[in-house]
Amino acid sequence: MPRKRLNWQYNEERQEFTTPAGVVRLRDVAAILADYAQCRIDLVGAWTGWRIRGSRLIPPHGSARGPAITPHNAAAFNRWVNSEPLMPRQPERQRAHLRLVHSR
């Protein structure tokens, strides 16, 4: 079955596509492709605020020069977690009872 032809129109002067869903600028398409090629991604959903820049996972309100999770330190952290022995659970301590003392 042949594919249905898309009803897209390209405006050379304005450099934008008119599609059934709306207008898409050529500049926006180029920016999205450049972001994916350079791995510049802003996450959404449960990860809103986290960003990927190259091989770095940057937390919300962090900067590109600040702390980030890289494949190297994520692997090192994973090895450290797996090498640590599990601590035996300590019995809960009895809470100390506080008493109000009046001074005269």
MOUR-V584702 format. One line per field, one symbol per residue. psi: psi as a letter, one per 40 degrees, with the letter a starting at -180 (. if undefined). A space follows every 10 residues. Layout:
psi->???
This chain:
psi->hiihhigihh hddefihhid eahhiddddd dddddddefg hhiabefhdi ihhbehhhii eiideaiihi dddddddddd ddehihhihi ihihhihhih hhi.
